[in-house]
Amino acid sequence: MPADYPQLLAQLTTRIRDTQLRAALAVNTALVQLYWHIGQEILSRQDQQGWGTKVVARLAQDLRREFPSLTGLSPRNLQYMRAFAKAWPEAAFVQQVVAQIPWGHNVRLLEAVHDPLERAWYVQQTIDNGWSRNVLALQVESGLYQRQGRAVSNFTRTLPAAQSELAQQILKDPYTFDFLSLGVQAQERDLERDLLAHVRAFLLELGKGFALVGSQYHLEIGGQDYYLDLLFYHLKLRCFIIIDLKMGEFKPEDSGKMNFYLAAADDLLRHPTDQPTIGLILCKTQNRVVSEYALRGMSQPIGVAQWQLTRALPPELRRDLPTSEEVDAALNLTDREID
């Protein structure tokens, strides 16, 4: 083979894959727009002519007979198309935004998210982050929309306006670490070790843009050794982010320690083109009033947020769960049956 053959093969392979990807995206966009149009027609006729479920079922049957190789024309999917059209009444928004995510993602959002603003937010986040359907479902179930931007911080006072707003939106409260399996006696090093062992899930929970620089990152300050629990660089904020892990409740002195780390990191790590280093104190619990007072006098940008292993159950689910007495009674009954 000619000497430049491997280079040619690599170039053509990349070109073909890019073309396949663009073609797949174009097909998805056209399909979602088609489904929206079908949903609009059904919705319009139900409103104007009182179409019932029998007509929709007949329509699905006839369409499948006309297009036997085309999937997605079941009565159930036609009902999803109707709900889709009702959820997104503006054709321009569907074409420019919503049609950029697959139909399965849209169905998942229709089922799980009922607030229009929240649903639109998840659509945009899916586009920006390239979430798969499973990742989208995980983010919805974890209540990411409600958690985003809720960390206590002093960013408005310590960062420029544009940087402050972006930094606040990047942080959340609480962080959900359901992928961990920590024992009752776990220490902060155990938390750090488990987070690094599940670094992919950890980075997913942190959000897009976090690049891990190191753990127990060494800084020599005044001839003494100090170690940062976790050091990240954020690609969009263009700054280092120091995360300090706490197994207990946030204490005011934690902010003083972080303020010290940030001042040192700005001198020792920060490049002249970097933005100021940001600190995030992740604690098991916090009193938000105490956190706000503790950060008020700090000169460095610091955020405080909680982490949790399992989110609290909604009240309606909690009511349906058996009490401990009912569980004990059931176990005793089972034991008697076995005997």
C-alpha positions in Angstrom: 0.0 0.0 0.0 1.2 3.6 -0.6 2.8 5.3 2.4 -0.1 7.8 2.8 -2.8 5.1 2.7 -3.3 4.9 6.5 -3.8 8.6 6.6 -6.3 8.5 3.8 -8.2 5.7 5.4 -8.4 7.6 8.7 -9.6 10.7 7.0 -12.3 8.9 5.0 -13.4 7.0 8.1 -13.9 10.2 10.0 -15.8 11.8 7.1 -18.1 8.8 6.8 -18.8 8.7 10.5 -19.5 12.4 10.6 -21.9 12.1 7.6 -23.7 9.2 9.3 -24.1 11.2 12.5 -25.5 14.2 10.6 -27.8 12.0 8.6 -29.0 10.3 11.8 -29.7 13.7 13.5 -31.5 14.9 10.4 -33.7 11.8 10.3 -34.5 12.2 14.0 -35.4 15.9 13.5 -37.7 15.0 10.6 -39.3 12.2 12.6 -40.0 14.3 15.7 -41.5 17.0 13.5 -43.6 14.4 11.7 -44.9 13.1 15.0 -45.7 16.6 16.2 -47.7 17.2 13.0 -49.6 14.0 13.4 -50.3 14.9 17.1 -51.5 18.4 16.0 -54.0 16.8 13.5 -55.3 14.4 16.1 -55.5 17.2 18.7 -57.3 19.5 16.4 -59.9 17.0 15.3 -60.5 15.8 18.9 -61.2 19.4 19.9 -63.3 20.3 16.8 -65.0 17.0 16.0 -64.9 15.1 19.3 -62.7 12.2 18.1 -62.4 9.4 20.6 -59.9 6.6 21.2 -61.6 4.3 18.7 -60.9 6.8 15.9 -57.2 7.0 16.9 -57.0 3.2 17.1 -58.4 3.0 13.6 -56.1 5.7 12.3 -53.1 3.7 13.7 -54.3 0.5 12.1 -54.7 2.2 8.7 -51.4 4.0 8.8 -49.6 0.8 9.7 -51.3 -0.9 6.7 -50.1 1.9 4.4 -46.6 1.9 5.9 -45.8 -1.6 7.2 -42.1 -1.0 7.5 -42.5 2.1 9.6 -42.4 1.6 13.3 -43.9 4.0 15.8 -47.5 4.0 14.5 -49.2 2.1 17.3 -52.3 3.6 19.0 -50.2 4.2 22.2 -47.6 6.1 20.2 -50.3 8.2 18.5 -51.6 9.2 21.9 -48.0 10.2 22.8 -47.9 12.3 19.6 -51.1 14.0 20.7 -49.7 14.7 24.2 -46.5 15.9 22.5 -48.3 18.4 20.4 -50.3 19.6 23.3 -47.2 20.1 25.5 -45.4 22.0 22.7 -47.9 24.2 20.9 -45.3 26.3 19.1 -44.1 24.8 15.9 -40.9 27.0 15.7 -39.8 25.9 19.2 -40.3 22.2 18.3 -38.4 22.6 15.1 -35.5 24.6 16.5 -35.1 23.0 19.9 -37.3 20.0 20.9 -36.7 18.1 17.6 -32.9 18.0 18.4 -33.5 15.2 21.0 -34.7 11.7 20.2 -38.4 10.7 20.4 -37.7 8.4 23.3 -36.3 11.3 25.3 -39.4 13.4 24.5 -41.7 10.6 25.6 -39.8 10.2 28.9 -40.2 14.0 29.6 -43.9 13.8 28.7 -44.3 11.1 31.3 -42.2 12.5 34.1 -42.2 16.3 33.8 -45.4 18.2 33.8 -44.2 21.8 34.3 -43.5 23.4 30.8 -40.6 25.5 32.0 -39.0 22.6 33.8 -39.5 20.3 30.7 -37.9 22.9 28.4 -35.0 23.2 30.8 -34.4 19.4 30.6 -34.6 19.6 26.8 -31.9 22.2 26.7 -29.7 20.4 29.2 -30.0 17.2 27.2 -28.9 19.0 24.1 -26.0 20.8 25.9 -24.7 17.7 27.7 -25.6 14.9 25.2 -27.5 12.9 27.8 -28.7 9.4 26.9 -32.3 8.5 27.7 -31.1 6.7 30.9 -29.0 9.6 32.0 -32.0 12.0 31.4 -34.2 9.7 33.4 -31.7 9.7 36.2 -31.4 13.5 36.2 -35.2 13.9 36.3 -35.6 11.4 39.1 -32.9 13.1 41.2 -34.7 16.5 40.8 -31.8 18.2 39.1 -34.0 21.2 38.0 -34.9 21.9 41.7 -31.3 21.4 42.9 -29.4 23.4 40.3 -28.1 26.8 41.5 -29.2 26.3 45.1 -25.9 26.1 46.8 -25.2 28.8 49.4 -22.4 31.1 48.0 -20.8 34.5 48.1 -20.3 34.6 44.4 -22.2 37.9 43.8 -19.7 39.7 46.0 -16.5 37.9 45.1 -16.8 37.3 41.3 -17.6 39.5 38.3 -21.3 39.5 37.4 -21.1 37.2 34.4 -18.7 34.7 36.2 -20.9 34.9 39.3 -24.1 33.9 37.6 -22.5 31.0 35.6 -20.7 29.7 38.7 -23.9 29.8 40.8 -25.8 27.8 38.1 -23.1 25.2 37.9 -23.3 24.4 41.6 -26.3 22.6 43.1 -27.7 21.6 46.5 -27.9 18.9 47.5 -25.6 16.6 45.5 -26.9 13.0 45.2 -24.3 10.2 45.5 -26.6 7.2 45.3 -23.9 5.3 43.5 -21.8 5.1 46.8 -22.0 2.4 49.5 -20.6 4.1 52.6 -20.8 2.5 56.0 -22.0 4.2 59.2 -18.4 4.7 60.4 -17.1 6.1 57.1 -14.6 8.9 57.3 -13.9 11.7 54.8 -11.1 9.7 53.1 -13.6 6.8 52.6 -16.0 9.3 50.9 -13.2 10.6 48.7 -12.0 7.1 47.8 -15.5 6.0 46.8 -16.1 9.1 44.8 -12.9 8.5 42.8 -13.8 4.8 42.4 -17.0 5.9 40.8 -15.5 8.9 39.1 -17.7 8.7 36.0 -20.9 8.8 38.0 -19.3 11.5 40.2 -18.5 13.7 37.2 -22.0 13.2 35.8 -23.4 14.4 39.1 -21.1 17.4 39.2 -22.1 18.4 35.7 -20.6 19.2 32.3 -17.2 20.9 32.2 -15.5 19.4 35.3 -12.0 17.9 34.7 -10.4 16.1 37.5 -6.9 17.4 38.2 -6.1 15.3 41.3 -7.1 14.1 44.8 -5.1 15.0 48.0 -3.4 17.5 45.8 -0.3 18.7 47.5 0.5 22.4 48.2 3.5 23.6 50.0 2.8 26.9 51.9 5.3 28.6 54.2 7.3 25.4 54.4 4.3 23.3 55.5 2.4 20.6 53.6 -1.3 21.0 52.8 -3.5 18.7 50.8 -6.7 19.5 48.8 -9.3 16.8 48.9 -10.3 17.2 45.3 -9.0 19.6 42.7 -10.9 20.2 39.4 -10.5 22.5 36.5 -13.8 23.8 34.9 -13.5 24.2 31.2 -16.3 26.7 30.8 -15.6 28.8 33.9 -11.9 28.7 33.0 -10.8 28.3 36.7 -9.7 25.7 39.2 -12.4 24.4 41.6 -11.4 23.0 45.0 -13.8 20.6 46.7 -13.5 20.0 50.4 -15.4 17.0 51.7 -17.1 16.8 55.1 -18.7 13.8 56.7 -20.6 16.0 59.2 -22.3 19.3 59.5 -20.9 22.5 58.0 -19.0 24.6 60.6 -18.1 28.3 60.2 -14.4 27.5 60.5 -14.6 25.3 57.3 -15.1 28.5 55.3 -11.9 30.0 56.8 -9.9 26.9 55.8 -11.3 27.1 52.3 -10.6 30.8 52.0 -6.9 30.0 52.9 -6.7 27.2 50.2 -8.2 29.5 47.6 -5.7 32.3 48.2 -2.9 29.8 48.0 -4.2 28.2 44.9 -4.5 31.5 43.1 -0.9 32.2 43.8 0.5 28.8 43.2 -1.7 27.2 40.5 -3.7 29.9 38.7 -2.4 30.9 35.2 -2.7 34.7 34.4 -5.5 33.9 31.9 -7.5 31.8 34.5 -10.4 33.2 36.4 -10.3 33.2 40.3 -10.3 29.8 41.9 -13.6 28.7 43.4 -14.2 26.6 46.5 -17.0 24.2 47.1 -17.5 22.7 50.6 -19.5 19.5 50.4 -21.0 18.6 53.8 -23.4 16.0 55.1 -25.7 18.6 56.5 -25.8 22.4 56.8 -27.8 25.2 58.3 -28.2 27.6 55.5 -28.3 30.6 57.8 -25.1 29.7 59.4 -23.5 29.1 56.0 -24.6 32.5 54.8 -23.1 34.2 57.8 -19.9 32.2 57.5 -19.4 33.3 53.9 -20.3 36.9 54.4 -16.8 37.9 55.6 -14.8 35.7 53.2 -12.8 37.4 50.4 -12.6 34.3 48.1 -15.5 32.8 46.1 -16.9 29.9 48.1 -20.0 27.7 47.8 -21.5 25.4 50.4 -23.8 22.5 49.5 -24.9 19.2 51.1 -24.4 15.7 49.7 -26.8 12.8 50.2 -26.8 9.1 49.5 -30.6 8.6 49.1 -33.2 11.3 48.5 -36.1 11.6 50.8 -39.2 9.9 49.6 -42.2 12.1 48.5 -44.9 12.2 51.1 -47.4 10.3 48.9 -44.9 7.4 48.6 -44.0 7.5 52.3 -47.7 7.1 53.2 -48.0 4.0 51.0 -45.0 2.3 52.7 -45.7 -0.2 55.5 -44.8 0.9 59.1 -42.0 -0.9 61.0 -44.8 -2.7 63.1 -46.5 -3.9 59.9 -43.1 -5.2 58.5 -42.4 -7.0 61.8 -45.9 -8.5 61.8 -45.4 -9.8 58.3 -42.0 -11.3 59.0 -43.4 -13.0 62.1 -46.3 -14.4 60.1 -43.9 -15.7 57.5 -41.7 -17.4 60.1 -44.8 -19.1 61.6 -45.8 -20.3 58.1 -42.3 -21.7 57.5 -42.3 -23.5 60.9 
